[in-house]
Amino acid sequence: METLLLLIPLSLVLVFLAAWAFRWSLDHDQFEDLERHGSSILETEDELRKIADDPSSPNVDAHPMCRKSGPS
């Protein structure tokens, strides 16, 4: 019985934290472009630079390899 007095509030806090983290991820667009980030590990740096040079490419600045950091 004493363990239930500890485990029930602890589980409620953990559920609240998980729900808050999920809500935060939805509010900050963490689930918007899942395909591009998953396939980006298969692309070479040259292909990513071509994407970065294309102004019509959506979310170019979202990927660190696409950011222009100066002359290369």
C-alpha positions as protocol buffer text, in pm:
chain_id: "A"
residue {
  index: 1
  type: MET
  ca { x: 0 y: 0 z: 0 }
}
residue {
  index: 2
  type: GLU
  ca { x: 284 y: 237 z: 77 }
}
residue {
  index: 3
  type: THR
  ca { x: 435 y: 182 z: -266 }
}
residue {
  index: 4
  type: LEU
  ca { x: 108 y: 280 z: -431 }
}
residue {
  index: 5
  type: LEU
  ca { x: 122 y: 615 z: -253 }
}
residue {
  index: 6
  type: LEU
  ca { x: 450 y: 675 z: -431 }
}
residue {
  index: 7
  type: LEU
  ca { x: 390 y: 506 z: -766 }
}
residue {
  index: 8
  type: ILE
  ca { x: 50 y: 658 z: -851 }
}
residue {
  index: 9
  type: PRO
  ca { x: 160 y: 1024 z: -822 }
}
residue {
  index: 10
  type: LEU
  ca { x: 488 y: 943 z: -994 }
}
residue {
  index: 11
  type: SER
  ca { x: 306 y: 780 z: -1285 }
}
residue {
  index: 12
  type: LEU
  ca { x: 69 y: 1077 z: -1312 }
}
residue {
  index: 13
  type: VAL
  ca { x: 366 y: 1313 z: -1330 }
}
residue {
  index: 14
  type: LEU
  ca { x: 531 y: 1100 z: -1599 }
}
residue {
  index: 15
  type: VAL
  ca { x: 209 y: 1089 z: -1805 }
}
residue {
  index: 16
  type: PHE
  ca { x: 176 y: 1467 z: -1773 }
}
residue {
  index: 17
  type: LEU
  ca { x: 537 y: 1515 z: -1887 }
}
residue {
  index: 18
  type: ALA
  ca { x: 490 y: 1282 z: -2184 }
}
residue {
  index: 19
  type: ALA
  ca { x: 172 y: 1464 z: -2289 }
}
residue {
  index: 20
  type: TRP
  ca { x: 345 y: 1800 z: -2254 }
}
residue {
  index: 21
  type: ALA
  ca { x: 643 y: 1682 z: -2463 }
}
residue {
  index: 22
  type: PHE
  ca { x: 410 y: 1552 z: -2734 }
}
residue {
  index: 23
  type: ARG
  ca { x: 213 y: 1876 z: -2737 }
}
residue {
  index: 24
  type: TRP
  ca { x: 535 y: 2078 z: -2756 }
}
residue {
  index: 25
  type: SER
  ca { x: 655 y: 1872 z: -3052 }
}
residue {
  index: 26
  type: LEU
  ca { x: 327 y: 1932 z: -3234 }
}
residue {
  index: 27
  type: ASP
  ca { x: 340 y: 2306 z: -3167 }
}
residue {
  index: 28
  type: HIS
  ca { x: 699 y: 2333 z: -3292 }
}
residue {
  index: 29
  type: ASP
  ca { x: 638 y: 2143 z: -3620 }
}
residue {
  index: 30
  type: GLN
  ca { x: 853 y: 1842 z: -3532 }
}
residue {
  index: 31
  type: PHE
  ca { x: 633 y: 1613 z: -3745 }
}
residue {
  index: 32
  type: GLU
  ca { x: 608 y: 1832 z: -4057 }
}
residue {
  index: 33
  type: ASP
  ca { x: 869 y: 1694 z: -4298 }
}
residue {
  index: 34
  type: LEU
  ca { x: 951 y: 1338 z: -4197 }
}
residue {
  index: 35
  type: GLU
  ca { x: 1041 y: 1205 z: -4542 }
}
residue {
  index: 36
  type: ARG
  ca { x: 1312 y: 1458 z: -4628 }
}
residue {
  index: 37
  type: HIS
  ca { x: 1499 y: 1413 z: -4303 }
}
residue {
  index: 38
  type: GLY
  ca { x: 1482 y: 1035 z: -4331 }
}
residue {
  index: 39
  type: SER
  ca { x: 1621 y: 1033 z: -4685 }
}
residue {
  index: 40
  type: SER
  ca { x: 1884 y: 1300 z: -4621 }
}
residue {
  index: 41
  type: ILE
  ca { x: 2121 y: 1044 z: -4470 }
}
residue {
  index: 42
  type: LEU
  ca { x: 2124 y: 866 z: -4806 }
}
residue {
  index: 43
  type: GLU
  ca { x: 2223 y: 1176 z: -5003 }
}
residue {
  index: 44
  type: THR
  ca { x: 2578 y: 1296 z: -5053 }
}
residue {
  index: 45
  type: GLU
  ca { x: 2698 y: 1641 z: -4957 }
}
residue {
  index: 46
  type: ASP
  ca { x: 2705 y: 1743 z: -5325 }
}
residue {
  index: 47
  type: GLU
  ca { x: 2337 y: 1655 z: -5366 }
}
residue {
  index: 48
  type: LEU
  ca { x: 2254 y: 1855 z: -5053 }
}
residue {
  index: 49
  type: ARG
  ca { x: 2447 y: 2155 z: -5184 }
}
residue {
  index: 50
  type: LYS
  ca { x: 2248 y: 2137 z: -5509 }
}
residue {
  index: 51
  type: ILE
  ca { x: 1931 y: 2148 z: -5302 }
}
residue {
  index: 52
  type: ALA
  ca { x: 2067 y: 2447 z: -5109 }
}
residue {
  index: 53
  type: ASP
  ca { x: 2141 y: 2634 z: -5432 }
}
residue {
  index: 54
  type: ASP
  ca { x: 1786 y: 2576 z: -5559 }
}
residue {
  index: 55
  type: PRO
  ca { x: 1573 y: 2868 z: -5428 }
}
residue {
  index: 56
  type: SER
  ca { x: 1250 y: 2679 z: -5498 }
}
residue {
  index: 57
  type: SER
  ca { x: 1344 y: 2399 z: -5259 }
}
residue {
  index: 58
  type: PRO
  ca { x: 1123 y: 2408 z: -4946 }
}
residue {
  index: 59
  type: ASN
  ca { x: 1278 y: 2412 z: -4599 }
}
residue {
  index: 60
  type: VAL
  ca { x: 1635 y: 2444 z: -4722 }
}
residue {
  index: 61
  type: ASP
  ca { x: 1754 y: 2606 z: -4401 }
}
residue {
  index: 62
  type: ALA
  ca { x: 1609 y: 2324 z: -4192 }
}
residue {
  index: 63
  type: HIS
  ca { x: 1895 y: 2087 z: -4276 }
}
residue {
  index: 64
  type: PRO
  ca { x: 2240 y: 2182 z: -4143 }
}
residue {
  index: 65
  type: MET
  ca { x: 2416 y: 2047 z: -4453 }
}
residue {
  index: 66
  type: CYS
  ca { x: 2211 y: 2282 z: -4671 }
}
residue {
  index: 67
  type: ARG
  ca { x: 2308 y: 2598 z: -4488 }
}
residue {
  index: 68
  type: LYS
  ca { x: 2555 y: 2814 z: -4670 }
}
residue {
  index: 69
  type: SER
  ca { x: 2842 y: 2873 z: -4429 }
}
residue {
  index: 70
  type: GLY
  ca { x: 3081 y: 3047 z: -4665 }
}
residue {
  index: 71
  type: PRO
  ca { x: 3312 y: 2952 z: -4949 }
}
residue {
  index: 72
  type: SER
  ca { x: 3398 y: 2587 z: -4976 }
}
